[in-house]
């Protein structure tokens, strides 16, 4: 199923040149952010209620947007992390996706990495914080003539109803790499550093190649020590001082990833990377 980031809730553990992937010796710039990790509107909006359409627009690839409410401020752009409250429907009214399925009031979503489809990203880039909209995404932009037996018939249009609750600012920024710490067990006191190892599951996405790597596919978490090669500099820096049970999203700019070289046919030159990391353990 192509509902990846949402209910699936980035990463290049496959390395090219190990030496190129080690952090430099220059001083690391760390910017702490004390903003709330997730801002949640818990009003419990009824998505099925009849609502007046106040605006509408058709964008590329036949995607149609209808607004129930308009927010304010700048439009969402690629690289923005937003908190969304959403449901995805078939045209018969059946719900096939949504944060309510895991009893979450909202979920984080980074725009620009095709974590659902490119049409999701294009639609969200027409929205602002505070918008409540309905988006018709043609079947050709979703699964086309492929079906998920008993769940999604072939050639099914999708109807996305979505509320943009807020922009989600990163917890900290290290040399341009942005880190969102979504879950933290403060009782854990072992921090990942030079004297221990870290074990973690993660997936990686680039704007052109969503989910190109995922350690959960074969249930094979990655084990790493700071003396090891194999991680791009941005992810390496993001993992320092993390603890068991930490869950984080990490956005690595191209200069802290594979840069102008890219990586094989997985990452194009000068592409940013998005990681979702869950720390399994930190051990001596």
C-alpha positions as CSV (number, residue, x, y, z in Angstrom):
1,X,0.0,0.0,0.0
2,X,1.3,3.4,-0.8
3,X,0.3,5.1,2.5
4,X,3.9,5.1,3.8
5,X,4.9,7.9,6.1
6,X,1.5,8.1,7.8
7,X,0.5,4.8,9.1
8,X,4.0,3.4,8.4
9,X,5.1,5.7,11.2
10,X,15.1,8.3,6.4
11,X,18.1,7.1,5.7
12,X,21.1,6.2,3.8
13,X,22.9,3.6,5.7
14,X,24.2,2.3,2.4
15,X,27.4,4.3,2.2
16,X,29.5,5.4,-0.8
17,X,33.0,6.7,0.2
18,X,33.4,6.1,3.9
19,X,36.0,8.8,4.3
20,X,33.7,11.3,2.7
21,X,30.9,10.4,5.1
22,X,32.8,11.2,8.2
23,X,32.1,14.6,9.9
24,X,34.7,17.3,9.4
25,X,36.9,18.6,12.2
26,X,35.3,22.0,12.1
27,X,33.2,23.2,15.1
28,X,29.7,21.8,15.0
29,X,26.9,24.4,15.1
30,X,24.0,23.2,17.3
31,X,20.8,25.2,17.5
32,X,18.4,24.1,20.2
33,X,14.7,24.7,19.7
34,X,12.4,24.8,22.8
35,X,9.2,24.9,20.7
36,X,6.7,22.1,21.4
37,X,7.5,19.0,19.4
38,X,3.9,18.6,18.2
39,X,1.2,21.1,18.4
40,X,-2.2,19.3,18.6
41,X,-5.7,20.7,18.1
42,X,-7.8,18.2,20.1
43,X,-11.2,19.7,19.2
44,X,-12.3,16.4,17.6
45,X,-13.6,17.6,14.3
46,X,-16.2,15.5,12.6
47,X,-14.8,14.7,9.2
48,X,-18.1,13.3,8.0
49,X,-20.2,16.4,8.7
50,X,-21.6,18.3,5.8
51,X,-19.6,21.5,5.2
52,X,-19.8,24.5,2.9
53,X,-17.1,24.7,0.2
54,X,-15.7,28.2,0.3
55,X,-13.0,27.9,-2.4
56,X,-11.8,25.3,-4.9
57,X,-8.9,24.8,-7.3
58,X,-7.7,22.2,-9.8
59,X,-3.9,21.7,-10.0
60,X,-1.6,19.5,-12.1
61,X,-2.4,15.8,-12.8
62,X,-6.1,16.3,-12.3
63,X,-5.9,16.9,-8.5
64,X,-8.8,19.0,-7.2
65,X,-8.8,20.9,-4.0
66,X,-11.9,22.2,-2.1
67,X,-11.5,24.3,1.0
68,X,-13.8,24.2,4.0
69,X,-11.7,26.6,6.0
70,X,-8.8,28.9,5.1
71,X,-5.8,29.4,7.3
72,X,-3.3,32.3,7.3
73,X,0.3,32.8,6.6
74,X,2.7,31.4,4.0
75,X,1.9,28.3,1.9
76,X,3.6,25.1,2.8
77,X,6.8,24.4,0.8
78,X,9.1,21.4,0.2
79,X,11.0,20.6,3.3
80,X,8.4,21.8,5.7
81,X,7.2,19.4,8.5
82,X,3.6,19.9,9.3
83,X,1.2,18.3,11.8
84,X,-1.8,17.0,10.0
85,X,-5.2,15.5,11.0
86,X,-6.5,13.5,8.0
87,X,-8.6,10.7,6.6
88,X,-8.4,9.1,3.2
89,X,-11.7,7.8,1.6
90,X,-12.7,5.8,-1.4
91,X,-15.6,7.3,-3.4
92,X,-18.0,5.0,-1.7
93,X,-17.2,6.7,1.6
94,X,-15.1,3.9,3.0
95,X,-12.1,5.1,5.1
96,X,-8.8,3.5,4.2
97,X,-6.2,5.6,6.0
98,X,-6.0,8.2,8.7
99,X,-4.3,9.1,11.9
100,X,-7.4,8.0,13.9
101,X,-6.5,4.4,12.9
102,X,-3.6,4.5,15.4
103,X,-5.6,6.7,17.8
104,X,-3.4,9.8,17.1
105,X,-4.8,13.3,17.1
106,X,-2.3,14.3,14.5
107,X,0.8,13.0,12.7
108,X,3.9,14.7,11.3
109,X,4.3,14.9,7.6
110,X,7.3,16.3,5.6
111,X,6.4,17.7,2.2
112,X,8.6,17.1,-0.8
113,X,9.6,13.5,-0.3
114,X,6.7,11.7,-2.1
115,X,5.9,9.8,1.1
116,X,2.4,9.3,-0.2
117,X,2.5,10.5,-3.8
118,X,3.8,13.5,-5.6
119,X,0.2,14.7,-5.9
120,X,0.0,14.7,-2.1
121,X,3.0,17.0,-1.9
122,X,1.7,19.2,-4.7
123,X,-1.7,19.5,-3.0
124,X,-0.2,20.4,0.4
125,X,1.9,23.1,-1.2
126,X,-1.3,24.9,-2.0
127,X,-2.3,24.8,1.7
128,X,-1.5,26.9,4.8
129,X,-1.6,26.2,8.5
130,X,-5.2,26.3,9.6
131,X,-6.6,25.1,6.3
132,X,-9.2,22.4,6.2
133,X,-9.6,20.9,2.8
134,X,-10.8,18.0,0.6
135,X,-8.4,16.8,-2.1
136,X,-9.5,14.5,-4.9
137,X,-6.5,12.5,-6.1
138,X,-7.1,10.5,-9.3
139,X,-6.5,6.7,-9.3
140,X,-3.6,7.2,-11.8
141,X,-1.8,9.2,-9.1
142,X,-2.3,6.5,-6.5
143,X,-2.3,2.8,-7.2
144,X,-3.8,2.8,-10.7
145,X,-4.9,-0.6,-11.9
146,X,-3.2,-2.3,-8.9
147,X,-5.5,-3.3,-6.1
148,X,-5.1,-4.3,-2.4
149,X,-7.5,-7.2,-2.2
150,X,-10.3,-6.5,0.2
151,X,-9.1,-2.9,0.9
152,X,-8.5,-0.8,-2.2
153,X,-10.0,-1.8,-5.6
154,X,-8.1,-1.2,-8.7
155,X,-8.6,2.2,-10.4
156,X,-9.8,3.9,-7.2
157,X,-9.8,7.6,-6.8
158,X,-8.8,8.8,-3.4
159,X,-10.4,11.6,-1.4
160,X,-8.1,13.1,1.2
161,X,-9.7,15.2,3.9
162,X,-7.0,17.1,5.7
163,X,-6.5,19.7,8.4
164,X,-3.1,21.5,8.6
165,X,-2.8,22.0,12.3
166,X,0.6,23.7,12.5
167,X,4.1,23.8,11.3
168,X,6.3,21.5,13.3
169,X,9.6,23.2,14.1
170,X,12.7,21.0,14.6
171,X,13.9,20.2,18.2
172,X,17.4,21.1,17.2
173,X,19.6,21.9,14.2
174,X,23.1,20.6,13.8
175,X,25.2,22.0,10.9
176,X,22.0,22.4,8.9
177,X,20.6,19.0,9.7
178,X,17.2,19.3,11.3
179,X,16.1,16.8,14.0
180,X,12.6,16.3,15.3
181,X,12.6,14.2,18.5
182,X,9.1,12.8,18.4
183,X,9.3,10.4,21.4
184,X,11.8,10.3,24.2
185,X,12.1,8.0,27.3
186,X,13.7,10.3,29.8
187,X,14.3,7.5,32.2
188,X,17.0,6.1,29.9
189,X,20.4,7.5,30.9
190,X,22.8,5.9,28.4
191,X,23.6,8.4,25.7
192,X,25.2,7.4,22.4
193,X,28.8,8.7,22.3
194,X,32.4,7.6,21.6
195,X,32.3,4.9,24.4
196,X,29.3,2.8,23.3
197,X,27.3,1.5,20.3
198,X,23.8,2.3,19.0
199,X,21.3,-0.1,17.4
200,X,18.5,1.4,15.5
201,X,15.8,0.8,12.8
202,X,15.4,3.4,10.1
203,X,14.2,4.1,6.7
204,X,15.5,6.6,4.1
205,X,13.9,8.7,1.5
206,X,15.1,11.2,-1.1
207,X,12.7,13.5,-3.1
208,X,13.1,11.3,-6.2
209,X,13.2,7.9,-4.4
210,X,10.8,7.5,-1.4
211,X,11.7,4.7,1.0
212,X,14.7,3.5,-0.9
213,X,16.1,1.8,2.2
214,X,14.4,0.3,5.2
215,X,16.0,-1.9,7.9
216,X,12.6,-3.2,8.9
217,X,12.1,-5.0,5.6
218,X,14.3,-7.8,6.9
219,X,14.2,-7.0,10.6
220,X,17.8,-6.1,10.5
221,X,18.5,-3.1,12.7
222,X,21.7,-1.1,12.0
223,X,24.5,-1.3,14.6
224,X,27.0,1.6,14.7
225,X,29.9,3.0,16.7
226,X,31.3,6.5,16.2
227,X,34.5,5.0,15.0
228,X,32.7,3.2,12.2
229,X,32.2,4.4,8.7
230,X,29.0,4.0,6.7
231,X,26.8,6.9,7.7
232,X,26.4,10.3,6.0
233,X,27.7,13.1,8.2
234,X,24.3,14.6,9.0
235,X,22.8,11.4,10.3
236,X,26.0,10.6,12.3
237,X,25.7,14.0,14.0
238,X,22.0,13.6,14.7
239,X,22.5,10.3,16.5
240,X,25.0,11.6,19.0
241,X,23.5,11.8,22.5
242,X,20.4,9.8,21.5
243,X,19.0,7.2,23.8
244,X,17.1,3.9,23.7
245,X,13.5,4.3,22.6
246,X,14.1,7.7,21.0
247,X,12.0,8.2,17.9
248,X,13.2,11.0,15.5
249,X,12.8,12.4,12.0
250,X,16.0,13.7,10.6
251,X,16.2,16.0,7.5
252,X,19.8,16.0,6.1
253,X,20.7,18.7,3.6
254,X,22.6,17.5,0.5
255,X,25.9,19.0,1.7
256,X,25.7,16.8,4.8
257,X,24.6,13.8,2.7
258,X,26.0,12.6,-0.6
259,X,26.4,16.1,-2.1
260,X,27.1,16.6,-5.7
261,X,28.1,12.9,-6.1
262,X,24.7,11.4,-5.3
263,X,24.7,7.7,-4.6
264,X,24.3,5.1,-7.4
265,X,20.8,5.3,-8.8
266,X,19.3,5.7,-5.3
267,X,20.1,9.3,-4.6
268,X,20.5,12.0,-7.2
269,X,23.2,14.6,-7.0
270,X,22.4,17.4,-4.5
271,X,19.4,15.7,-3.0
272,X,18.4,16.1,0.6
273,X,17.5,13.0,2.6
274,X,14.8,12.3,5.1
275,X,15.2,9.6,7.8
276,X,12.9,8.1,10.4
277,X,15.0,6.6,13.2
278,X,13.9,4.4,16.1
279,X,16.7,3.7,18.6
280,X,16.5,0.0,19.7
281,X,19.4,0.2,22.2
282,X,22.6,1.9,23.4
283,X,25.2,-0.4,24.8
284,X,28.7,-0.3,26.2
